[in-house]
Amino acid sequence: MIANSDLVLVAGATGGVGQLVVAKLLEKNIAVLVLTRNEAKAKQMFEDRVAIAVGDIRHRNTLSTVTQNVTHIICCTGTTAFPSSRWDFKNIFQANNSPEEVDAKGVKNLLAAASDLKRFVFVSSAGVLRKDQFPFNLLNAFGVLDAKLEGEKAIASSGFPYTIIRPGRLIDGPYTSYDLNTLLKAKTDGKQAVVIAKGDDLNGQTSRIDVANACVECLFYPMSENKAFAIINSGNKSTSTNWEALFAQLA
């Protein structure tokens, strides 16, 4: 179980889910180390309330000192499923920021740089075990689910305790242009409850806020350790989410 003396490294911290993860950790008074390629952006977003390490999971040599004293890693990195400007093409045949570079090789680089972790949390995707089924076969046209699954397998075989989270289509946000105060106040839109299940059988939408909540809350519950689960929003929502009861379903 995580303690206030622990240090959580958040990779992808300025992205749609990652920035919410940082806010949720700060709410719980957990020390945060943000891994970012853009130090100025991170400083502006998190208002000097986090430690910042400049590095790039695509380049292992930039991570050699980043993970010192880190007890937990939450990896929220990712790129678009289909070719876009975010892929940062070297040429028509090769991209610097493709799913393979980020979700497969990048995750392996992060694992290689880590030591003595209490937990590695990875935001994967629904459909990684259903890549040949519609609509996931379309989503995987350029290999995003292949890369996510390769990252998952590396995590599961790393020897580190882990939690793999497989959300459906992401809604709520992203909050990229917002300040920290807005992030701290972010609440799930709508009135749908959180639903989780072992494996990869759920279909639907998932709030980025609830994905971020799951990333943080799982650190407090040993029953979520070494588990991979799907998460969506469905059904009537109660006043608060009982994460202990949800994670108990994974036992």
N, C-alpha and C positions, 0 to 999 in steps of 0.2 A: 504494500500500500504506500502511496506517495506521501511524503512529508514536506513540511515547509522548508526544510533544509536541503531538499533536492533541487536539481537544476534541469529544466526541460528545454531541449533544443527544438525549435520549430522550423522545419524546412518548408519553404513556400509560404512564409509568414505574411507576405504582402498580397497574396492571392485571395480569391473569394472566400474560401474556407479558412485558410491559414490565419488571416487577420482576426477572424472571429475566435479561433482557437486561442490566440494570444490574449484577447480580451477576457475570455472565460478563465484562463489561468490566472490572470491578474486579479480577477474577482475573488479567486480562492487564495490569494496571497502566495502563489507559487512563483518562484524565480524563473524568469524566462530569458533564454538566449535565442535571438532571432538570427537565422542564417539567411543572408540576402545577397543578391548581386548589386543592389542599389542602396547604398548606405544612406544617402540623403532622403530617399523615399521612406525608408524605415524610420528614420529619426523624426520626420514630419508626422508620420502616421501614429507612432506610438509615444511621442512626446517625452522622450528620454526616460520612460518607465521600464525599459528593457535593456539588457545588454545586447550589443550588435556585433555579429561576426560576418565579415565579408568573405564569401566563398561561393562556389558553384558546384553543385552535385555532379555535373557532367564532367568535371575535371578533378580527379582524385587528389592531385597535388595541392589543391586549394583547401583541402579538408584536414590536412595532417595535424594541425593544432586546434582545430575548431571544437572537437569533441572532448577535449580535456575537461575533467570534472563534471561532465554531463552524465546524468543518471537515467534520463528518459529522452527518447526522440519521438516526435510526432511529425510524420512526413505527409505534407499536403501538397506536394508539388504535382504538376501536371501541365499538359499542353492541349491544344485542340485536337479533336478526333480526326479532323479532315485538314488537308494542307491549307495553311493560311500564312499571313505575315508573321504570326507568332512562331512559325517553324524556323524562321531565320535561315533561309536557304543559302548554302555555300554556292550551289549551282542547281540546275534543274533536277539532278539525280541525288543530291545529298543535302540534308538539313541539319543544322546545329541543334535544333530544339524539337526534334521529332519525338513521338512517343517512345521509340526504342532508346534514344539518347537519355530521355528524362526518366521514364517509368521503369525501365529495365536496367540500363547501365548506370544511371544516376543513383538508383536505390542500392545497387551493388557497391558503388563507390562509398556511399554513406555508411553502409554496413561494415565495409572494410576499415573505415576510419574510426569506428566505434569500439569501445571496450567496456566490459563490466556493466552493461545496461540492465536496468530493472524492467524496462519495457520499451519495445519499438512498436509504435502505432502507425499504421499505413492506411491512407484513404485510397481505396481501390475503386471498383465500379461493379455495379450489377451487370450480369451477363458474362463475366469472365469464364464461367463454367458452362455457358450456353452459347458459345461463339458461333455455332452453326445454325442457331435458331433465329427466326425473325422476331424482333427487328435488330437483334444484336449482330447478325451477320452483316447488316448494312453499316452499323456503327463501327464494326471492326474492319471495314473495307481497307483502311490504311494502317491497320495493326495496333490500334490503341488498346484493345482488350488482350491481344497477344503480349504486349509489353507489360501491362498491368499484371497479368498472370505470371510472367517471368519474374517480375519484382516480388510478387507474393511468394513464389517458390523459394527465392533467395532468402527471404525473411524467415520462412518456416524452417529452413535448413541451417540457419545461421547459428543456432544454439542460444540466441537471446530470447527471453520471454517476449511474446508479441501479441498484438491484437490487430486483425485485419477487418476493415469496415468497408462494406460494399453498398454504397447508396444508389438509389434510382436517379432519375433525371433531376438535376439540382434546380431548386427554386429558392426564393427569398434572397434578394441581393443580386449580384455581388455588391459589396459596400466599399469598393476600392477607393472611391473619391471622398469617403467620409473620414471624420476625425475620430480619435480614440473615445471621446465621450459618447459619440453616436454608437460606436461598436459596443461599448459597455451596456448600453440600453437596448440593444437589438433583441427583439422578441420574435418568435415564430409567427408569421402571418397565418390567418385562417384559424380554424378550430379543429384541426385533425390531430389525432394522437400519434405518438411514436410507436411503430411496430418493428420488432426485430425478429430474426429467425436464423438459425444456423444454416450455413450453406449459401446457396445462390438461387433461391426459388421465388423471391418476392418481385412484384412488378408495380411500378408507380412512381410518384414524385417524392423527393426528399428535400426538406428544408436545409439549406446550408447551415442554418443556426443549429438545427438538431444534429447534423453531422459533427459540427464543432463541439456541441455538448457531449456527444458520444465519445469523441476523441479524448476529452478531458475526464469525463465521469468514469470511463473504464479504468483509469489509473487508480481509482479508489476501491475497486472491487476485484479481488483475486479470481472470482469465477469467470471473468472475461479474459483471463490470461490464456495464451495459446489457443485462441479461438478466432475463427473467421465467420462473420455474420453479415447478413443483408439488413438494410434499414430503409423504411419508407414511412410516409405519413398517411394514415388511413383511420377512419372511424372518429367518433366523438372524443374530443380532448378534455381531460380533467383539468383542475386548477394547476396541478403540477405533475411532472413526469417522475414516476417511481423507477429510477434507474436500477436500483437493487433488484426489484422484481423482474425487470426486463432482462438483466444479465443472468438472473437465476435460471432463466429459460435455456441458457446455453450449457448448463451443467450436464 
